[in-house]
C-alpha cells in the first residue's frame, strides 16, 4: 500500500489501532495545498526538474475540482528565490555550488518562466496563491499560509505537489505540529525517485499524519458532506 512495506503498515496499525486516523474529512474546513508545481520543477531543461511531477498533474486537477465542488479551498504554493540568498545563506552558500545557486536565483525569481505555475494545472479565480521562501510553507518567515488558513476556518490540509521528501514533507511536518489535520496524497505527490517518495510517505504516516490516495480522501470528504446535508421531509409525510 502506497509502496510501503507490510511491517510499516503493521506498525502504524499497532500505534493507532487502525491505518487511517481520519475517517471523515470535512470539505468546508479543508484546503488542498499544491506545493511547487512550477516550471522550475516540471519543465525539461530547468535545474530542479522532477520528471515524475508531470505525471501527477491529472490527480491534482481531479482533487482540486472535487474539493471546490464540495466547498473546500485550493491553494497554489509557489517558491520564490528573491532575497533568499541573503536571509537563507546557509543553504545557498554551503549546500549549493556557486553555479547552482546562480541558476536557482535566476530561475525562481518572481516573474520568471521558472517561477510560473505549470500550464496544465487547472486553476480557478476563487483559488488562493501563496508565495513561500523556505522548504516549509509554515516555518516562520516563509509565507502567509498559516494566517490564511486560520482566517478561513481551515483545520485540515491535503498535501500535494513536489518534491515529496523536501518541500511537501517539510510543509506536512510543520502543519501537523501547528495542529492541522494533515494528509499526504500519495498519488498526487512526486519525488526524484520512488525510494525517496515512499520514504517520505512512510515517515509521515508513522509520525506526522495520514497518507491516502486522492480517491480515498475524496470518499471521506463526500461522506462528510453528505452527512452535513439537512434532511428533507416529504410534503405528504404523516407523523
C-alpha positions as CSV (number, residue, x, y, z in Angstrom):
1,X,0.0,0.0,0.0
2,X,1.5,3.3,-1.2
3,X,4.7,1.3,-1.8
4,X,5.2,0.8,1.9
5,X,6.3,-2.5,3.5
6,X,3.9,-4.7,5.4
7,X,6.0,-4.0,8.5
8,X,5.3,-0.3,8.3
9,X,1.6,-0.8,7.9
10,X,1.5,-3.2,10.8
11,X,3.5,-0.7,13.0
12,X,1.0,2.1,12.1
13,X,-2.0,-0.1,13.0
14,X,-0.3,-1.1,16.2
15,X,0.3,2.5,17.2
16,X,-3.1,3.9,16.2
17,X,-5.4,0.9,16.3
18,X,-6.2,1.5,12.6
19,X,-4.4,2.5,9.5
20,X,-6.1,5.9,8.8
21,X,-6.6,8.3,11.6
22,X,-9.2,10.4,9.7
23,X,-12.4,8.6,9.0
24,X,-14.1,11.7,7.7
25,X,-12.7,14.9,6.2
26,X,-15.0,18.0,6.4
27,X,-14.5,19.7,3.0
28,X,-15.7,23.0,4.3
29,X,-12.8,23.1,6.6
30,X,-10.3,21.6,4.2
31,X,-7.6,23.0,1.9
32,X,-5.7,21.3,-0.9
33,X,-2.1,22.6,-0.8
34,X,-0.4,22.3,-4.1
35,X,3.3,22.7,-3.5
36,X,5.8,23.9,-6.0
37,X,4.2,22.7,-9.2
38,X,6.2,25.3,-11.2
39,X,8.2,25.2,-14.4
40,X,11.4,25.2,-12.4
41,X,10.4,21.7,-11.1
42,X,8.5,20.3,-14.0
43,X,9.8,21.7,-17.3
44,X,12.7,19.8,-19.0
45,X,15.9,21.8,-19.0
46,X,15.3,23.6,-15.7
47,X,17.8,22.8,-12.9
48,X,15.4,21.1,-10.5
49,X,13.3,19.2,-13.0
50,X,11.4,16.2,-11.4
51,X,10.0,14.3,-14.4
52,X,7.6,12.3,-12.3
53,X,5.9,15.6,-11.2
54,X,4.4,15.9,-14.7
55,X,2.6,12.6,-14.2
56,X,0.7,13.7,-11.1
57,X,-1.0,16.7,-12.8
58,X,-4.3,14.9,-13.5
59,X,-4.6,13.7,-9.9
60,X,-4.0,17.2,-8.6
61,X,-6.6,18.6,-11.0
62,X,-9.1,16.0,-10.0
63,X,-8.6,16.6,-6.3
64,X,-8.8,20.3,-6.8
65,X,-12.1,20.1,-8.8
66,X,-13.7,17.8,-6.4
67,X,-12.8,19.8,-3.3
68,X,-14.0,23.0,-4.9
69,X,-17.3,21.4,-5.7
70,X,-17.6,20.3,-2.0
71,X,-16.9,23.8,-0.7
72,X,-13.2,23.5,0.2
73,X,-10.2,25.6,-0.8
74,X,-7.4,25.1,-3.3
75,X,-4.2,26.9,-2.5
76,X,-1.3,27.1,-5.0
77,X,2.0,27.4,-3.2
78,X,4.9,28.9,-5.2
79,X,8.5,29.0,-4.3
80,X,10.3,32.3,-4.9
81,X,14.0,32.7,-4.5
82,X,14.1,36.5,-4.3
83,X,16.3,37.6,-1.4
84,X,16.8,34.1,-0.1
85,X,20.5,34.1,-0.9
86,X,20.8,36.7,1.9
87,X,18.4,35.5,4.6
88,X,18.9,31.8,3.9
89,X,22.6,32.0,3.3
90,X,23.5,28.6,4.8
91,X,21.5,26.8,2.2
92,X,22.7,28.9,-0.7
93,X,26.4,29.3,0.3
94,X,27.1,25.9,2.0
95,X,24.7,23.5,0.3
96,X,25.0,24.7,-3.2
97,X,27.8,25.3,-5.7
98,X,28.0,28.9,-6.9
99,X,26.8,27.8,-10.3
100,X,23.7,26.0,-8.9
101,X,23.0,29.0,-6.6
102,X,23.1,31.4,-9.5
103,X,20.7,29.3,-11.6
104,X,18.3,28.9,-8.7
105,X,18.2,32.6,-8.1
106,X,17.5,33.3,-11.7
107,X,15.1,30.5,-12.5
108,X,13.0,31.1,-9.4
109,X,12.8,34.8,-9.5
110,X,9.2,36.1,-9.3
111,X,8.0,36.8,-12.8
112,X,10.5,34.4,-14.5
113,X,9.5,31.4,-16.6
114,X,10.7,29.0,-13.9
115,X,8.5,30.7,-11.3
116,X,5.3,30.3,-13.2
117,X,2.8,27.5,-12.5
118,X,2.9,24.5,-14.8
119,X,0.3,25.4,-17.5
120,X,-1.6,22.1,-17.5
121,X,-2.7,22.7,-13.9
122,X,-6.4,23.9,-13.8
123,X,-6.7,27.0,-11.6
124,X,-9.9,28.9,-10.8
125,X,-10.5,32.5,-9.8
126,X,-11.5,31.5,-6.3
127,X,-8.3,29.8,-5.6
128,X,-5.6,31.3,-3.4
129,X,-1.9,31.7,-4.3
130,X,0.7,31.8,-1.6
131,X,4.4,32.6,-2.1
132,X,6.9,30.8,0.1
133,X,10.6,31.3,0.6
134,X,11.6,28.2,2.5
135,X,11.1,24.5,2.0
136,X,8.2,24.5,4.5
137,X,5.4,26.9,3.8
138,X,4.6,27.1,7.5
139,X,8.0,27.9,9.1
140,X,8.4,31.5,10.4
141,X,9.2,34.0,7.7
142,X,8.4,31.6,4.8
143,X,4.8,32.6,3.8
144,X,1.4,33.8,4.9
145,X,-0.1,30.3,4.7
146,X,-0.9,29.7,8.3
147,X,-2.6,33.1,8.7
148,X,-4.7,32.4,5.5
149,X,-5.8,29.0,6.8
150,X,-6.7,30.2,10.3
151,X,-8.7,33.1,8.9
152,X,-10.6,30.8,6.6
153,X,-11.5,28.4,9.3
154,X,-9.4,25.6,7.8
155,X,-8.3,22.8,10.1
156,X,-7.4,20.1,7.6
157,X,-4.7,20.2,4.9
158,X,-4.2,17.8,2.0
159,X,-0.6,18.0,0.8
160,X,0.1,17.5,-2.9
161,X,2.9,18.6,-5.3
162,X,6.7,18.1,-5.4
163,X,9.1,17.2,-4.0
164,X,7.5,14.6,-1.7
165,X,10.6,14.4,0.5
166,X,11.6,18.0,0.6
167,X,9.1,20.9,0.4
168,X,6.0,18.7,0.7
169,X,7.2,16.7,3.7
170,X,8.6,19.8,5.4
171,X,5.2,21.5,5.0
172,X,3.4,18.4,6.2
173,X,5.6,18.1,9.3
174,X,5.0,21.8,10.3
175,X,1.3,21.6,9.6
176,X,0.9,18.7,12.0
177,X,2.9,20.5,14.7
178,X,0.7,23.5,14.2
179,X,-2.2,21.2,14.9
180,X,-3.6,21.0,11.4
181,X,-5.1,17.6,10.5
182,X,-2.6,16.6,7.9
183,X,-2.9,14.2,5.0
184,X,-0.3,13.4,2.3
185,X,-1.9,12.5,-1.0
186,X,0.3,9.7,-2.2
187,X,-0.7,9.7,-5.9
188,X,-0.6,13.5,-6.1
189,X,3.0,13.8,-4.9
190,X,6.2,13.2,-6.8
191,X,9.9,13.0,-6.0
192,X,13.1,12.3,-7.9
193,X,12.7,8.6,-7.4
194,X,10.4,6.0,-5.9
195,X,12.7,5.3,-3.0
196,X,12.7,8.9,-1.6
197,X,8.9,9.2,-2.4
198,X,8.0,6.2,-0.4
199,X,10.5,7.0,2.4
200,X,8.8,10.4,2.9
201,X,5.3,8.9,2.9
202,X,6.4,6.3,5.4
203,X,7.9,8.9,7.7
204,X,4.7,11.0,7.5
205,X,2.4,8.1,8.1
206,X,4.4,6.9,11.1
207,X,4.8,10.3,12.8
208,X,3.1,13.3,11.2
209,X,-0.4,12.5,9.9
210,X,-2.2,10.3,7.4
211,X,-1.4,9.1,3.9
212,X,-4.1,8.4,1.4
213,X,-4.7,8.3,-2.4
214,X,-6.8,11.1,-3.9
215,X,-9.8,8.7,-4.2
216,X,-9.6,7.7,-0.5
217,X,-9.6,11.4,0.6
218,X,-12.5,12.3,-1.7
219,X,-14.5,9.4,-0.4
220,X,-14.1,10.7,3.1
221,X,-15.0,14.2,2.1
222,X,-18.1,13.1,0.2
223,X,-19.3,11.2,3.2
224,X,-18.8,14.1,5.5
225,X,-20.6,16.5,3.0
226,X,-23.5,14.1,2.7
227,X,-23.8,13.8,6.4
228,X,-23.9,17.6,6.8
229,X,-26.8,18.0,4.4
230,X,-30.1,18.8,6.1
231,X,-32.7,16.0,5.9
232,X,-35.8,16.9,4.0
233,X,-39.2,15.7,4.9
234,X,-41.7,14.8,2.1
235,X,-44.6,17.1,1.8
236,X,-47.1,14.3,2.3
237,X,-45.3,12.7,5.2
238,X,-47.5,11.5,8.1
239,X,-46.5,11.7,11.7
